[in-house]
Amino acid sequence: MQVQFNTRTILPSVYRTEKDGKEKCYLSTTVFSPQKYNLTPTAGVMPVEQIQAVLEECADNAQEVEIQFVEQQTKFGAQMQIFSVKPVPKKNP
């Protein structure tokens, strides 16, 4: 079985909250339409913790990332399941 991933460059954003002493991070991005997608790190090419850390860091630094993902529609809206991320170097003006 062969799985094919889509590739896209995005600018992630992060929302952090704390509940019952546990910190929770919600990741999202807005693409073209504009349409907002929820981002879900998923085990695959990279470990979930590494994907989460890269997306959070890039969101904090307003840095774009190239992702490998699959799209799906959930009861919470459009979602991208992310299997791999690669920060895109910032361009010098």
C-alpha positions in Angstrom: 0.0 0.0 0.0 1.3 3.4 -1.0 0.3 6.6 0.8 0.6 9.9 -1.0 1.0 13.1 1.0 0.3 16.6 -0.2 3.0 19.3 0.3 2.2 22.9 1.1 4.0 25.9 2.7 1.9 27.4 5.6 2.3 29.9 8.4 1.1 28.2 11.6 -0.5 29.9 14.5 -0.7 28.6 18.1 -3.2 29.1 20.9 -2.1 28.0 24.3 -4.4 27.4 27.3 -4.2 25.7 30.7 -6.8 23.6 32.2 -6.6 21.5 35.4 -2.8 22.3 35.6 -2.2 20.9 32.1 -1.0 23.0 29.2 -2.8 22.5 25.9 -1.8 23.8 22.5 -4.1 24.2 19.6 -2.5 24.7 16.2 -4.1 26.2 13.1 -3.4 27.9 9.8 -5.3 29.9 7.2 -4.9 28.9 3.5 -5.8 30.8 0.3 -9.6 30.9 0.5 -9.2 32.1 3.3 -10.1 28.8 5.0 -9.0 27.9 8.5 -7.6 24.4 9.0 -7.0 22.7 12.4 -3.5 21.1 12.4 -3.0 17.7 13.9 0.5 16.3 14.2 0.4 12.6 13.3 3.0 9.8 13.7 4.6 9.1 10.3 7.7 10.5 8.8 8.6 12.4 12.0 7.7 11.8 15.7 4.5 13.7 16.9 6.4 15.6 19.6 9.0 16.9 17.1 6.2 18.0 14.6 4.4 19.8 17.5 7.6 21.5 18.7 8.5 22.7 15.2 5.0 24.1 14.5 4.9 25.9 17.8 8.3 27.4 17.4 7.5 28.6 13.8 4.1 30.0 15.0 5.9 31.9 17.8 8.5 33.3 15.3 6.1 33.9 12.4 8.1 31.6 10.2 6.6 29.5 7.4 6.9 25.7 7.3 6.6 23.2 4.5 4.3 20.4 5.5 3.4 16.9 4.3 -0.2 16.3 5.1 -3.6 14.8 4.2 -6.8 16.8 4.4 -10.0 15.7 6.0 -13.3 17.1 7.2 -14.2 16.5 10.8 -17.1 17.6 13.0 -14.8 20.4 14.2 -14.1 21.6 10.6 -11.4 21.2 8.0 -8.3 19.5 9.3 -4.8 18.8 8.1 -3.1 15.7 9.5 0.6 16.5 9.4 3.2 13.8 9.0 6.4 15.9 8.3 7.4 19.6 8.7 10.4 21.6 7.5 10.9 25.2 8.4 11.4 27.5 5.5 14.3 30.0 5.9 13.2 33.6 6.3 13.8 35.8 3.3 16.0 38.9 3.8 14.4 42.1 2.5 
